[in-house]
Amino acid sequence: MIPAAAIGRSLRLYHDKARRPGLDAFHRRFLSFGDLAFDVGCHVGDRAASFLRVGARVVAVEPQPRLARTLRLLFHRAPGFALEELLLGATPGEAVLRLNRANPTVATASEAFIAAAAGAPGWEGQEWDATLTLPRTTLDALVARHGAPAFIKIDVEGWEAEVLAGLSAPPPALSFEFTTIQREVAHAALARLVALGFAHFNACLGESMAWAFPAAVNATEMAAWLTALPPEANSGDVYASLDPERLLA
C-alpha cells in the first residue's frame, strides 16, 4: 500500500496553484470546450485537472488503487471525468505493475525501465518493492468505449511504446514521456507515431511546459535531439500533432 505521506507529497508538488495558469494556457492549444482527452498514467491528476479547467472531458487511466481512490475523491463532482483503473499495452490481457511505494509516480510495467534506473544518476535510492497483477487493455479499446480523443497524454515510465502499439489511428495530437535512461523507448515511440501518420513534433524538458524548438520539427530532427540530450536532462515529453501550428512556441 502506498503511504499517505507519499501521496500527499505528490499532491502538494503537482497541484501547486502557481502551476495552473501555465498548464491551462499550454493545454488550450490542444483542447477546446467539449473535447475528449485521455490522461494515461494520471498519477494524482494535475494534467487531468487542467484538461477539465479548459473545458475538456477526461478519461483518466490510473492502475494504482490508492491513487485511483485519490482521483475519485478529487474529481467525484466533475461530470466530465471517467476513471479506468487498469493498464494499457499493445494487446488485451494481464500485466504486472511494479510499485515504488515511496515514490508512486514511477510505478511501471517495464522491467527494462527498472534495470535502466539501477545505479543511474538521479535515480539513486529508488526501490520497486511491491507488485500488482492487473487487467490490460489497449488505446483502441478505450476509443471504442469512450470515443475518439482530441489529445492523449502518456506518462507510464518506460511503457510508452507498448501503449502506443495499441493505437491504430492517430488523434489530432498526443504526448509521451521520455527519459534519458531509456532513449531507445523514446525512439521506438517516435517511430510508432511516424507509422501512425504524424510528421510534426516538439518537446518540453521536465515540467517546464516550454518548447525545445521555436516551431515543429520532423521525426529525424526530434530523434537527433533525443540522442544528443545530456543524461542530466533526465526526462520530458515529446508532443506530436497533425497540425504543426499547435507546436509553435
Residue pairs with C-beta under 8 A, 6 or more apart in sequence:
1 66
1 101
2 64
2 66
2 67
2 99
2 101
2 104
3 101
3 102
6 101
6 102
6 103
6 104
7 44
7 66
7 67
7 70
7 104
10 43
10 44
10 104
10 105
11 44
11 70
14 43
14 44
14 46
15 44
15 45
15 46
15 49
19 46
19 207
20 49
20 50
20 53
22 209
23 46
23 47
23 50
23 209
24 50
24 53
24 54
26 209
27 47
27 50
27 51
27 54
27 56
27 151
28 54
29 246
30 37
30 150
30 151
30 172
30 173
30 241
30 246
31 37
31 51
31 54
31 55
31 56
31 150
31 151
32 54
32 55
32 56
32 150
33 54
33 55
33 56
34 55
34 56
34 57
35 55
35 56
35 57
35 149
35 150
35 151
36 56
36 57
36 58
36 59
36 146
36 147
36 148
36 149
36 150
37 48
37 51
37 56
37 57
37 58
37 59
37 149
37 150
37 151
37 152
37 153
38 58
38 59
38 61
38 139
38 142
38 146
38 149
38 151
38 152
38 153
39 45
39 47
39 48
39 51
39 58
39 59
39 60
39 61
39 153
40 61
40 88
40 139
40 152
40 153
40 154
40 155
40 156
40 163
41 61
41 62
41 153
41 154
41 155
41 156
41 157
41 177
42 48
42 60
42 61
42 62
42 67
42 71
42 83
43 62
43 67
43 104
43 105
43 155
44 67
44 70
44 71
44 74
45 60
45 62
45 70
45 71
45 74
45 75
47 153
48 58
48 60
48 71
48 75
48 81
49 74
49 75
51 58
51 151
52 58
52 75
52 78
52 80
52 81
56 80
56 150
56 151
57 80
57 81
57 82
58 75
58 78
58 80
58 81
58 82
59 82
59 83
59 84
59 142
59 146
59 149
60 71
60 75
60 81
60 82
60 83
60 84
61 84
61 86
61 88
61 142
62 68
62 71
62 83
62 84
62 85
63 85
63 86
63 87
63 97
63 107
63 132
63 134
64 97
64 99
64 104
64 107
64 132
65 85
65 132
66 104
67 104
68 83
68 85
71 83
72 83
75 81
75 83
82 146
84 137
84 142
86 134
86 135
86 136
86 137
87 95
87 97
87 109
87 134
87 135
87 136
87 137
88 136
88 137
88 138
88 139
88 142
88 156
88 159
88 162
88 163
88 166
89 95
89 109
89 136
89 137
89 138
89 159
89 162
89 163
89 165
89 166
90 138
90 162
90 163
90 165
90 166
91 136
91 138
91 166
92 135
92 136
92 137
92 138
92 141
93 135
93 136
94 133
94 134
94 135
94 136
95 109
95 133
95 134
95 136
96 109
96 131
96 132
96 133
96 134
97 107
97 108
97 109
97 131
97 132
97 133
97 134
98 107
98 108
98 109
98 111
98 114
98 128
98 130
98 131
99 107
99 128
99 129
99 130
99 131
99 132
100 106
100 107
100 126
100 127
100 128
100 129
101 129
101 130
102 127
102 129
103 126
106 117
106 126
106 157
107 128
107 157
108 114
108 128
108 156
108 157
108 158
108 159
109 156
109 159
109 162
110 157
110 158
110 159
110 162
110 185
112 158
112 182
112 185
113 157
113 158
113 159
113 179
113 181
113 182
113 185
114 128
116 158
116 179
116 181
116 182
117 123
117 126
117 181
120 181
120 231
121 231
121 232
122 231
122 232
122 234
123 181
137 166
138 166
138 167
139 152
139 163
139 164
139 166
139 167
140 166
140 167
140 168
140 169
141 166
143 149
143 167
143 169
148 169
148 171
149 171
150 171
150 172
150 173
151 171
151 172
151 173
151 174
151 175
152 167
152 171
152 173
152 174
152 175
153 174
153 175
153 237
154 160
154 163
154 164
154 174
154 175
154 176
154 177
155 176
155 177
155 237
156 163
156 177
157 177
157 179
158 179
158 182
158 185
160 176
160 177
160 178
160 185
160 186
160 189
161 185
161 188
161 189
161 192
163 176
164 176
164 189
164 192
164 193
164 196
165 192
167 192
167 196
168 196
169 196
170 193
170 196
170 197
170 198
170 240
170 242
172 241
172 242
172 243
173 239
173 240
173 241
173 242
173 243
173 246
174 193
174 239
174 240
175 237
175 238
175 239
175 240
176 186
176 189
176 237
176 238
177 235
177 236
177 237
178 185
178 186
178 189
178 203
178 226
178 235
178 236
178 237
178 238
179 185
179 186
179 234
179 235
180 229
180 230
180 231
180 232
180 233
180 234
180 235
181 231
183 226
183 227
183 229
186 226
186 238
187 223
187 226
187 227
189 238
190 201
190 219
190 222
190 223
190 226
190 238
191 219
193 201
193 219
193 240
194 219
197 242
198 219
198 240
198 241
198 242
199 218
199 219
200 216
200 217
200 218
200 240
200 241
200 242
200 243
200 244
200 247
201 216
201 217
201 218
201 219
201 221
201 222
201 238
201 239
201 240
201 241
201 247
202 211
202 212
202 213
202 215
202 216
202 217
202 222
202 238
202 239
202 247
202 249
203 211
203 212
203 213
203 222
203 225
203 226
203 236
203 237
203 238
203 239
204 210
204 211
204 212
204 236
204 237
204 239
205 212
205 233
205 235
205 236
206 234
206 235
206 236
208 236
210 249
211 247
211 248
211 249
212 225
212 236
213 221
213 225
213 247
213 249
214 248
214 249
215 244
215 247
215 248
215 249
216 241
216 244
216 247
216 248
217 225
222 238
226 238
239 247
241 247
